[in-house]
Amino acid sequence: MKKAVVVYESKYGSTRQYASWIAAALSCPVYERKNFHPADFALYDVIIYGGGLYAGGISGIKLLTHNWELLKNKQVILFTCGLADPTNPDNVSHIREAMAKMISPEILQSITVFHLRGGIDYSRLSLLHRMMMAMLHKMLLKKEPGDLTSEDRGLLASYGKSVDFSDQKSIAPLIESVL
Ligand SMILES: Cc1cc2nc3c(=O)[nH]c(=O)nc-3n(C[C@H](O)[C@H](O)[C@H](O)COP(=O)(O)O)c2cc1C
């Protein structure tokens, strides 16, 4: 039986929720990134890392990219958790373009990537995050309606609100990909 571990970084809880659903489905341990020591990768055959999407970046992705030597002979699965709907191919292309800027081609071709959908609760955002979203919202309001992407429209529709698209069933393809 292969030994798997789930490690995640989550700012508001959506990625944490997916990480615990995945760990429960695989009956494997789950660690918050700050509590996981990279030397412990040696204990596992399958590493599943999850991070929230923030302005295109993946929270804590350096855990994989900076420790690739320890990981390159293992099965590595990455999941992202964002507000944009990953069933829309344009949104996935957008996430992948951003990923290609932070993850080397060597790593990208060796890992399996899944995109899961979280949510946002504006009443819980930090001041910095609230300001970032306010700036983005202002920029989107200036765009011609015809130029808005589906991601833009989703952001406008949820702006200032609390929405949660987390879906336990959406982890099924990831679970099935574990060798
Ligand atoms: C400042 C900020 C930037 C964000 N940028 C993105 C983004 O680029 N793409 C996306 O899909 N979601 C984006 N989101 C939404 C988060 O990814 C979403 O809230 C996710 O559920 C957060 O997961 P976490 O609570 O586990 O960190 C952003 C949210 C904030 C507050």
The ligand as an SDF file (V2000), in Angstrom:
LIG
                    3D

 31 33  0  0  0  0  0  0  0  0999 V2000
   -6.6020   39.1030   -2.6900 C   0  0  0  0  0  0  0  0  0  0  0  0
   -7.2370   37.8820   -3.2960 C   0  0  0  0  0  0  0  0  0  0  0  0
   -6.8240   37.4360   -4.5390 C   0  0  0  0  0  0  0  0  0  0  0  0
   -7.4380   36.3110   -5.1290 C   0  0  0  0  0  0  0  0  0  0  0  0
   -7.0190   35.8880   -6.3670 N   0  0  0  0  0  0  0  0  0  0  0  0
   -7.6480   34.8360   -6.9480 C   0  0  0  0  0  0  0  0  0  0  0  0
   -7.2480   34.3820   -8.2400 C   0  0  0  0  0  0  0  0  0  0  0  0
   -6.3000   34.8870   -8.8430 O   0  0  0  0  0  0  0  0  0  0  0  0
   -7.9450   33.3600   -8.7930 N   0  0  0  0  0  0  0  0  0  0  0  0
   -8.9910   32.7350   -8.1380 C   0  0  0  0  0  0  0  0  0  0  0  0
   -9.6030   31.8170   -8.7020 O   0  0  0  0  0  0  0  0  0  0  0  0
   -9.3580   33.1240   -6.8950 N   0  0  0  0  0  0  0  0  0  0  0  0
   -8.7180   34.1410   -6.2930 C   0  0  0  0  0  0  0  0  0  0  0  0
   -9.0740   34.5410   -5.0240 N   0  0  0  0  0  0  0  0  0  0  0  0
  -10.0870   33.7670   -4.2800 C   0  0  0  0  0  0  0  0  0  0  0  0
   -9.4290   32.7140   -3.3690 C   0  0  0  0  0  0  0  0  0  0  0  0
   -8.6070   31.8650   -4.1130 O   0  0  0  0  0  0  0  0  0  0  0  0
  -10.5540   31.9080   -2.6980 C   0  0  0  0  0  0  0  0  0  0  0  0
  -11.1150   32.7280   -1.7140 O   0  0  0  0  0  0  0  0  0  0  0  0
  -10.0910   30.5880   -2.0990 C   0  0  0  0  0  0  0  0  0  0  0  0
  -11.2360   29.8810   -1.6640 O   0  0  0  0  0  0  0  0  0  0  0  0
   -9.1350   30.8320   -0.9480 C   0  0  0  0  0  0  0  0  0  0  0  0
   -8.7030   29.6070   -0.3960 O   0  0  0  0  0  0  0  0  0  0  0  0
   -8.1260   29.5840    1.1100 P   0  0  0  0  0  0  0  0  0  0  0  0
   -9.2150   30.1410    2.0000 O   0  0  0  0  0  0  0  0  0  0  0  0
   -7.9100   28.1560    1.3870 O   0  0  0  0  0  0  0  0  0  0  0  0
   -6.8540   30.3880    1.1380 O   0  0  0  0  0  0  0  0  0  0  0  0
   -8.4780   35.6320   -4.4300 C   0  0  0  0  0  0  0  0  0  0  0  0
   -8.8820   36.0840   -3.1570 C   0  0  0  0  0  0  0  0  0  0  0  0
   -8.2770   37.1980   -2.5840 C   0  0  0  0  0  0  0  0  0  0  0  0
   -8.7320   37.6580   -1.2310 C   0  0  0  0  0  0  0  0  0  0  0  0
  1  2  1  0
  2  3  1  0
  2 30  2  0
  3  4  2  0
  4  5  1  0
  4 28  1  0
  5  6  2  0
  6  7  1  0
  6 13  1  0
  7  8  2  0
  7  9  1  0
  9 10  1  0
 10 11  2  0
 10 12  1  0
 12 13  2  0
 13 14  1  0
 14 15  1  0
 14 28  1  0
 15 16  1  0
 16 17  1  0
 16 18  1  0
 18 19  1  0
 18 20  1  0
 20 21  1  0
 20 22  1  0
 22 23  1  0
 23 24  1  0
 24 25  2  0
 24 26  1  0
 24 27  1  0
 28 29  2  0
 29 30  1  0
 30 31  1  0
M  END
$$$$
